[in-house]
Amino acid sequence: MSNKIPNKLADQYTGNIYRITFFASVLILLCLIAFRFMLIFTYNGEIGGIDNNFVYGVIRSMAGYNIYPNPEGFPYAVNPYSPLYYNLCSVTGNIFNVNIEDPINIYRLCRAVSLLCDLLTCIVFFQIVKKTDGIKKEIALLATSILACILCYVGYTYSRADSLFLLFYTLLISIIVKKNPNNGYVHTLMLACLSVGCIFSKQNGVIAPVLVVTGLLMDRKSKLIPRYLFFFSFVITAILLFYLIIVNYTHLLEHTVSGINNQLDLSWFYVTIFKRLADSLIILLLYAGLVLSLKWILGKAQLFQKKIGVLFIFQTIFSLGISLKWGSSIGYFNESFLLAILLISYYAAEAIEMREKKFLTVSLPLYLLFFIHVCAQGYLFFLQDQKEKKQIYLEQKEIRNYLQPKLSGKYLLDLGNENGNFLKTLFYKESFVPNYDVVSCCTFPRNTFNYSTMLNDLQKGNVKFLIIPEKESLQEIWGISLDQFKKDTVIYGQTVFSYTGSDNKQ
């Protein structure tokens, strides 16, 4: 009799923990979806990762311009991102006849497309976890909500190509970790197509073939590797030729290969990546992923556990390597977070099965605290003060309406908060060096491209207006004096300088 009561209480306790986990996960997912939906309609000029660069590219594409122009000619743009996200957003925008002359519509378009990609990523991830033997749907749902929460905390899939890349990546992982994979041609063709999809969504996707080959080797399917490599080579060559010849992206490789050849910057890595990881709970995911990977690789574990462990280590080493360069972000570790959550899900199921119920009891409150932090951060950064933020957008539209008729085929250069302003998207035809930070930091000092024409345009008056915040001053850029630009007017805190050329006469 004494043994039955504790067992009954233990079963009741387990049932309660699962119910709490289920309802907490559902509530968290609904809250995060609501947050992302509200984020679509904010008037923030930047919600993560200089997303106005993507909006600018989509507007240019919808207007009929090449998103990979000659980087050594006007507009002197450097577009260091693969084309699929631009194509998806611009096609969607054309289908729904979105007005590009009011750029906030394109901001909303890109955010909506990214939200859809993230939703699909979470659905695929849920299916991966749920279909694994021994994992209950409550654990699968919890794991999915954690992934969604991490994406909202990191913020690099809000309105960027990262969202599409992560969707292709998750689909690829779903095939790699599948037990008893099909040996047919369709299986290897799907692996090849998804690998190419990763690469043409974001260059980080070059890791995809490494992960696929690793997975095939661990499945003892080495005979499929030549077939996969053939399909991969064929598909990537066909799509590259399509972009180069049919779509006329003749400068694609200059932008997406040469344009991202940034220098190593350990101080940037420390401030923007390591410090943010060390200051937050999400570093525990990478730590737990590493511990579990080593435990299962070096010890006794099922094949799929060893496989995910090896993939996690390869992916994290790759992410760490590419994050050491200037301009990198914590978003480079999205894939490692995904794999780490997958590893932890397997461990959680194993722990529950071993009657170690303290796992959820201890971890769930900690996760709820992190979720509250993510929601508070999202509200404070992006959802509050919308009236003021909308006013900034309307003011910059008035700047556009005032200056655009005066340009007469000349250019405009924004030297203020170009990453947060709307000006590069409002002046999408006239914006001079829209990726000013990339050019100033990397491609100009490293002589990646020949910028003699750009400097000549600045000296000879092809740049008619400079815009600088009222309380700031700038004497020169790229070694060229700005004395030939005289103060024209001040509009909504922005000082407009016009080219006079009076100090440039020979």
C-alpha positions in Angstrom: 0.0 0.0 0.0 2.8 2.4 0.9 4.5 2.0 -2.5 1.3 2.6 -4.5 0.6 6.1 -3.2 3.9 7.6 -4.1 3.7 6.0 -7.6 0.2 7.5 -8.1 1.4 10.9 -6.9 4.3 10.6 -9.2 2.1 9.9 -12.2 -0.1 12.8 -11.3 2.9 15.0 -11.0 4.2 14.0 -14.4 0.8 14.6 -16.0 0.6 18.1 -14.5 4.1 18.9 -15.7 3.2 17.9 -19.2 0.0 19.9 -19.2 1.8 23.0 -17.9 4.5 22.5 -20.5 1.9 22.2 -23.3 -0.2 25.3 -22.3 2.9 27.4 -21.6 4.4 26.5 -25.0 1.1 27.3 -26.8 0.8 30.6 -24.9 4.4 31.6 -25.7 4.0 30.8 -29.4 0.8 32.8 -29.7 2.4 35.8 -27.9 5.4 35.6 -30.2 3.2 35.4 -33.3 1.2 38.4 -32.1 4.4 40.3 -31.5 5.8 39.5 -35.0 2.5 40.5 -36.5 2.5 43.9 -34.7 6.1 44.3 -35.8 5.1 44.4 -39.4 3.3 47.7 -38.9 5.8 49.5 -36.8 7.5 52.7 -38.2 11.0 51.7 -37.0 13.6 52.5 -39.6 15.6 49.5 -38.5 14.4 46.4 -36.6 17.5 44.2 -37.0 20.5 44.0 -39.1 20.2 47.2 -41.3 17.1 45.8 -42.9 16.7 49.0 -45.0 19.4 47.5 -47.2 16.9 44.7 -48.1 14.0 47.2 -48.5 16.2 49.3 -50.8 17.1 46.2 -52.9 13.4 45.1 -53.2 12.3 48.6 -54.2 15.0 48.7 -56.9 14.0 45.3 -58.1 10.3 46.2 -58.3 11.2 49.4 -60.1 13.0 47.5 -62.8 16.6 48.2 -61.7 19.3 45.6 -61.4 19.9 44.8 -57.7 23.5 43.9 -58.6 24.7 47.0 -60.6 28.3 47.7 -61.5 29.8 48.4 -58.1 32.2 50.9 -59.8 29.4 53.0 -61.2 26.4 54.9 -59.8 24.7 54.1 -57.4 27.9 52.6 -56.1 25.9 50.1 -54.1 27.4 47.0 -52.6 24.8 44.3 -52.2 26.5 41.5 -50.3 23.5 39.2 -50.1 22.3 36.3 -52.2 19.3 37.0 -54.6 16.5 34.6 -53.6 15.0 36.8 -50.8 14.9 39.8 -53.0 13.3 37.8 -55.7 10.7 36.4 -53.4 9.8 39.8 -51.9 9.8 41.7 -55.2 7.6 39.0 -56.9 5.2 39.1 -54.0 5.1 42.9 -54.1 4.4 42.9 -57.8 1.6 40.3 -57.4 -0.1 42.5 -54.8 0.7 45.7 -56.6 2.5 47.3 -53.6 3.3 51.0 -54.0 7.1 51.5 -53.9 6.8 55.3 -53.8 5.6 54.9 -50.2 8.5 52.7 -48.9 6.9 51.8 -45.6 4.7 49.4 -47.7 7.9 47.6 -48.7 9.1 47.5 -45.1 5.9 45.8 -44.2 6.1 43.5 -47.2 9.6 42.3 -46.3 8.6 41.8 -42.6 5.5 39.8 -43.7 7.6 37.6 -45.9 10.1 37.0 -43.2 7.3 36.2 -40.7 5.9 33.6 -43.1 9.4 32.0 -43.5 9.9 31.9 -39.7 6.4 30.3 -39.2 7.3 27.6 -41.8 10.6 27.1 -40.2 9.0 26.5 -36.8 6.4 24.1 -38.3 9.2 22.0 -40.0 11.2 22.1 -36.8 8.2 20.9 -34.8 7.8 18.0 -37.2 11.5 17.0 -36.9 11.3 16.8 -33.1 7.8 15.2 -32.9 8.7 12.4 -35.3 11.7 11.4 -33.2 11.1 8.2 -31.2 10.6 8.8 -27.5 9.8 12.5 -27.8 6.3 13.5 -26.7 4.4 16.3 -28.4 4.6 18.5 -25.3 8.4 18.4 -25.6 8.3 19.0 -29.3 6.0 22.0 -28.8 8.3 23.4 -26.0 11.3 23.0 -28.3 9.6 24.9 -31.1 8.6 27.7 -28.8 12.2 28.0 -27.6 13.4 28.3 -31.2 10.7 31.0 -31.9 11.8 32.8 -28.8 15.4 32.7 -29.7 14.6 34.1 -33.2 12.7 37.0 -31.7 15.5 37.7 -29.2 18.3 37.6 -31.9 16.1 39.6 -34.3 18.0 38.8 -37.5 15.1 37.1 -39.2 12.6 40.0 -38.8 13.2 41.4 -42.3 16.3 39.8 -43.8 17.4 37.0 -46.0 18.3 35.1 -42.9 14.6 34.1 -42.5 14.5 32.4 -46.0 18.0 30.8 -45.4 16.9 29.3 -42.1 13.8 27.8 -43.7 15.9 26.0 -46.4 18.4 25.0 -43.7 15.7 23.5 -41.5 14.2 21.6 -44.4 17.7 20.3 -45.2 18.2 19.1 -41.6 14.8 17.4 -41.6 16.1 15.2 -44.5 19.6 14.6 -43.1 18.4 13.4 -39.7 15.7 11.2 -41.1 16.0 7.5 -40.1 16.5 5.0 -42.9 16.6 7.6 -45.7 15.5 6.7 -49.2 18.2 5.7 -51.5 16.4 6.9 -54.6 17.3 9.7 -56.9 14.5 11.9 -55.5 16.2 11.9 -52.1 19.6 13.0 -53.3 18.0 15.6 -55.7 16.1 17.1 -52.8 19.3 17.3 -50.8 21.0 19.0 -53.7 18.1 21.5 -54.3 17.8 22.5 -50.7 21.6 22.9 -50.4 21.5 25.3 -53.4 18.5 27.0 -51.9 20.6 27.7 -48.8 23.4 29.2 -50.8 21.2 31.4 -52.9 19.4 32.6 -49.8 22.5 33.5 -48.0 26.2 32.8 -48.5 26.4 31.0 -45.1 24.7 28.2 -47.0 28.1 27.0 -48.3 28.2 24.8 -45.2 25.2 22.8 -46.5 27.1 20.4 -48.7 29.5 19.7 -45.9 26.6 18.8 -43.6 24.9 16.6 -46.3 28.1 14.6 -47.0 28.7 14.2 -43.3 25.2 12.9 -42.8 25.5 10.4 -45.7 28.8 9.2 -44.4 27.4 8.6 -40.9 24.4 6.8 -42.4 26.9 4.6 -44.3 25.4 5.8 -47.6 28.8 6.9 -49.1 27.7 5.5 -52.4 25.1 8.3 -52.6 27.7 11.1 -52.3 28.9 11.1 -55.9 25.2 11.3 -57.0 24.5 14.1 -54.6 27.6 16.1 -55.7 26.6 15.6 -59.3 23.0 16.9 -58.7 24.4 19.7 -56.5 26.9 20.8 -59.2 24.3 20.7 -61.9 21.6 22.6 -60.0 23.9 25.3 -58.7 25.5 25.8 -62.1 22.1 26.0 -63.8 20.8 28.6 -61.3 24.0 30.6 -61.5 23.8 30.7 -65.3 20.2 31.7 -65.0 21.0 34.6 -62.9 24.0 35.7 -64.9 22.6 35.3 -68.4 18.8 35.3 -68.2 18.2 37.7 -65.3 21.3 39.7 -66.2 22.9 39.8 -62.8 26.3 40.1 -64.5 27.9 41.6 -61.4 26.4 39.0 -59.0 29.7 37.4 -57.9 31.4 40.8 -57.5 28.8 41.8 -54.9 28.3 38.4 -53.1 31.9 37.2 -53.1 34.2 40.2 -53.4 31.8 42.5 -51.6 31.9 40.4 -48.4 35.7 40.1 -48.2 35.8 42.1 -44.9 38.8 42.1 -42.6 39.0 40.2 -39.4 37.9 42.3 -36.5 38.2 40.7 -33.0 36.9 43.8 -31.3 33.8 43.8 -33.4 33.4 40.1 -32.6 33.7 40.7 -28.9 31.3 43.6 -28.7 28.5 42.4 -31.1 28.7 38.7 -30.6 30.7 37.3 -27.7 29.6 39.9 -25.2 25.9 39.6 -26.2 26.1 35.8 -25.9 28.0 36.0 -22.5 25.5 38.5 -21.2 22.4 36.4 -22.0 21.0 33.0 -21.2 21.2 31.8 -24.9 24.9 31.0 -24.5 23.6 28.1 -22.3 22.1 26.6 -25.4 25.5 26.5 -27.2 27.2 25.2 -24.1 24.6 22.4 -23.6 24.7 21.6 -27.3 28.5 21.2 -27.1 28.3 19.0 -23.9 25.6 16.7 -25.3 27.4 16.5 -28.7 30.7 15.3 -27.1 28.8 13.0 -24.7 27.0 11.2 -27.5 29.8 11.2 -30.0 32.3 9.8 -27.6 29.9 7.6 -25.7 27.1 5.2 -26.4 24.2 6.8 -28.2 21.8 6.2 -31.1 23.0 7.1 -34.6 20.8 10.1 -35.1 22.0 11.5 -31.8 25.7 11.2 -32.9 24.7 12.6 -36.2 23.2 15.8 -34.8 26.1 16.1 -32.4 28.6 16.0 -35.3 26.5 18.5 -37.3 26.3 20.8 -34.4 30.0 20.9 -33.9 30.7 21.4 -37.6 28.1 24.1 -37.9 29.3 26.0 -34.7 32.9 25.9 -35.8 31.9 27.3 -39.2 29.7 30.0 -37.6 32.4 31.0 -35.2 34.9 31.3 -38.1 32.8 33.5 -40.3 31.7 35.7 -37.3 35.2 36.9 -36.7 35.0 39.4 -39.6 33.7 42.9 -39.5 30.0 43.3 -39.9 29.1 39.8 -38.5 26.3 39.4 -36.0 24.9 37.0 -33.5 22.5 35.9 -36.2 25.3 33.8 -37.7 24.6 31.3 -34.9 20.9 30.8 -35.7 21.7 27.4 -37.2 23.7 26.4 -34.1 20.8 27.4 -31.8 18.4 25.3 -33.9 20.7 22.2 -33.7 21.3 22.8 -30.0 17.6 22.9 -29.2 17.2 19.7 -31.2 20.0 18.1 -29.1 18.4 19.3 -25.8 15.0 18.0 -26.9 16.5 14.5 -27.3 18.1 14.8 -23.9 14.8 16.1 -22.3 12.9 13.1 -23.7 15.5 10.7 -22.4 15.5 12.4 -19.0 11.8 12.2 -18.6 11.8 8.6 -19.7 14.3 7.9 -16.9 11.8 9.5 -14.4 14.1 12.6 -14.0 11.1 15.0 -13.9 13.2 17.8 -12.3 14.4 18.6 -15.8 11.2 20.4 -16.8 10.5 21.6 -13.2 13.8 23.5 -13.1 14.1 24.6 -16.8 10.6 25.8 -17.5 10.5 28.7 -15.0 13.9 29.8 -16.3 12.6 29.8 -19.8 9.5 31.8 -18.8 11.8 34.5 -17.4 13.7 34.6 -20.6 10.5 34.8 -22.6 9.3 37.8 -20.5 12.7 39.5 -21.2 12.3 38.9 -24.9 8.8 40.4 -24.9 9.9 43.4 -22.9 12.8 44.0 -25.2 10.6 43.8 -28.2 8.1 46.2 -26.9 10.7 48.8 -25.7 12.7 48.7 -28.9 10.1 48.3 -31.5 6.5 48.7 -30.4 6.4 51.8 -28.2 6.4 55.4 -29.3 4.9 54.6 -32.7 3.4 58.1 -33.0 6.9 59.7 -32.8 8.4 57.1 -35.1 5.7 57.6 -37.7 6.3 61.3 -37.5 10.0 60.8 -38.4 8.9 58.8 -41.4 6.5 61.5 -42.5 9.2 64.2 -42.0 11.6 62.3 -44.2 9.0 61.9 -46.8 8.7 65.7 -46.8 12.4 66.0 -47.2 12.1 63.7 -50.2 9.2 65.9 -51.6 11.3 69.0 -51.1 14.6 67.9 -52.6 13.6 65.4 -55.3 12.4 68.1 -57.8 15.7 70.0 -57.3 17.9 67.1 -58.1 17.4 67.2 -61.9 19.3 63.9 -62.5 21.9 64.5 -59.8 22.5 62.5 -56.7 21.9 62.7 -52.9 24.2 61.4 -50.2 22.9 60.7 -46.6 25.7 61.1 -44.1 23.5 60.8 -41.0 22.0 57.6 -39.6 21.9 56.0 -43.0 21.2 52.5 -41.5 18.1 53.7 -39.6 16.9 56.5 -41.9 14.3 56.0 -44.6 16.2 58.2 -47.0 17.9 55.5 -49.1 14.5 54.0 -49.8 12.8 57.3 -50.4 15.5 58.4 -52.8 15.9 54.9 -54.3 16.7 56.4 -57.8 19.0 59.1 -56.5 20.7 57.7 -53.4 24.5 57.9 -53.8 26.4 55.1 -52.0 23.3 53.6 -50.3 25.6 51.1 -48.4 27.8 53.9 -47.1 29.0 52.0 -44.0 30.2 49.0 -46.1 32.0 51.2 -48.6 33.6 53.4 -46.0 34.8 50.6 -43.8 35.7 47.8 -46.2 35.5 48.1 -50.0 37.0 51.6 -50.3 40.0 51.2 -47.9 40.7 47.7 -49.2 40.5 48.8 -52.8 38.0 46.0 -53.5 36.6 48.1 -56.4 37.8 51.0 -58.5 36.1 54.0 -57.0 37.8 56.7 -59.1 34.4 57.6 -60.8 32.7 57.8 -57.4 35.3 60.3 -56.1 35.0 62.2 -59.3 31.2 62.4 -59.0 31.6 63.8 -55.5 34.2 66.4 -56.6 32.5 67.6 -59.8 29.0 68.1 -58.5 27.1 65.0 -59.6 26.3 64.8 -55.9 24.1 67.8 -55.5 22.9 67.4 -51.9 24.4 66.1 -48.7 22.2 65.4 -45.7 23.8 65.6 -42.2 22.1 65.7 -38.8 21.9 69.3 -37.6 24.2 69.0 -34.6 26.9 67.1 -36.5 29.6 68.3 -38.8 31.8 66.6 -41.4 34.8 68.2 -43.1 35.7 65.4 -45.6 34.9 61.9 -46.7 37.2 59.5 -48.5 40.0 62.1 -48.4 37.9 64.7 -50.3 37.1 68.0 -48.8 33.5 69.0 -48.5 34.2 72.7 -48.6 32.4 72.9 -52.0 29.1 72.1 -50.3 27.4 75.0 -48.6 24.5 75.0 -46.1 21.2 75.2 -48.0 18.6 74.7 -45.3 17.6 72.7 -42.2 14.6 70.4 -42.4 13.3 68.5 -39.4 16.7 68.4 -37.8 18.5 67.5 -41.0 21.0 70.0 -42.5 20.9 70.0 -46.3 24.2 71.0 -48.0 24.1 71.9 -51.7 27.0 71.7 -54.1 28.2 75.1 -55.2 31.6 74.2 -56.7 32.9 77.7 -55.7 35.9 76.2 -54.0 36.6 73.7 -56.7 37.5 76.0 -59.6 40.9 75.7 -61.1 
